[in-house]
Amino acid sequence: MQAIVLAGGRGSRLDPYTRILPKPLFPIGDKPIAAILMQQLQSAGVDEIIMCLGYLEDLVKLYFQDGRQFGLKIRYSVETDPLGTAGPLRIVKDLKDDFIVVNGDELTTLDFQALYEHHLAMQADMTVAVQKKAVSSSFGVLEIKDGQVTAYAEKPTLNYWASMGIYVINKRIISLIPENKRFDMPDLVQRLLSEHAQVVSFESQDLWFDIGTMADLEKAKEEFEQLDLP
């Protein structure tokens, strides 16, 4: 099984810390975030990882090297200009028919093998790992038609499906990604939908952190240091 780890972003939401250390190398206990991810992927059956790099690429390469310490083969694909979260896939060589794509700062207990097998069973062009989230409004919300109030809800809770930033992709869709241009995963999903491609979801209730602030990172540390991860 093959996986692409996207680790080229600047992590601007965690500035100024990311000025000297890329977010995938932020420590959780005695391991960087991306090292935990590598071990999870290896345990799920991944034997080759391509790391897509850009910002502070040398630090990432120095830590992970060729992957032998993780029981993996690791190779690198480096962008000279920022290409977003989907654009880097266009320049990766020797892709297998189906492969996992995951952000290099993911902290989750998602079952990657189950995700991959679901993708194959569905014969999908893309599978998106998703989680149900709820957002509570701090305002009263009205429905209005032709200037008339037709409904009112006081501080309602809105439920939605959130992308976890984890995908399985079939390489036949790579041609839909433009060359040498910034292109993000939401752009790719929209293009796939416009082409009537097979885009499916994989619903997860696993632990998952979107680390956007130092407070998020500290909370993730507390949770993950209690787990018996590989």
C-alpha positions, 0 to 999 in steps of 0.5 A: 500500500502506498501513501502520500503525506502532505508536509510542505505547508508553512503552518501559518496559523501557528506562526511564529513557532513554525518559522523555525520548525515545520508543523509535522515535526511538532512533538507529541511526547517524545515523537513528532506528529508525522512520526506517529502518523508514519507508524500508524500507516505502517501498521495499516499495511503501508510500505511506501510513503512519498512526502510532498515537501516545500517549506523547511524541507531539509528539516523534514528530510533530516528526520525521516531520511529513507524511512528504514527506522519506521520499517518503510520506504520513504521518498520525497517530492519537492515543490518549488512554489506552493501548490496547495493540498492537491497540486503536489499530487500532479508532480509525484512519480510512480503512483500506484492505482490507489493510494492514501493521501494525508496531511502531515500534521494529522493526529487521529486514531482513524483505521487507515486500512479500513478506509483503504478497503472501503475505497476499493470496495466502492470502486471510488475515484476518491474517498473522503474520511469525514466526521460529524461536527456540530456548531452552536450559533450565538445568535437567533437565526431567522428564515425570511421569504419576501421580507416576511419572517417565516421561522425563528430558532434561538441559538440553534445547533447546526450539524455538518460533515467535516473533511478530516483531510484524509483521502484515498485517491485513484490515479486516474483522476490526477489528470484533472489537477492542473500543472504548476498551479496552486490547487487545493483538495476542495477544488479537486472535489468540486471538479470531480463532482462536476465530472460526475466522478465517484466520490464517496465518504468514509464516516469516522468517530475516531479521535481527530484533531485539527491543530490550528493553535497552541491550545489545540496542540496541548489538548492533542498532547494530553489525549494522545499521550494516554493512548497505546499507539504503535 
